Amino acid sequence: MYDQLVEILSESFRKVPDHRQGSTEYSLHDCSMSAFSMFALKDPSSLSFMSNYAARKDNLTQVFKINKVPSK
C-alpha cells in the first residue's frame, strides 16, 4: 500500500509544470519527492536528512524514485 502511495505521488509530481527560469540542477519531481521522503522518514530537520543521505541513497532512489537529492 505504501508503494502505491509513493507511485501516485511520483506520477503526480512529474505532471506538475516547472515554470522555473534558467538552468535548474534538480528536477521539480526530485525536489518534491525529497520533501515527501524527509516527512515520511520523520527527519527533524533538513540538516538531519542530508546528514543521513549516504546511508539512505539506495532507498531514496529505489523507494522514493529520486534521481538526484537536492543538497544546496
Protein Blocks (a to p, Z undefined) as FASTA:
>chain_A
ZZmmmmmmmmmmmmpccfbgcjdfbdfklmmmmmmmmmmnopabfklmmmmmmmmmmmmm
mmnopabdcfZZ
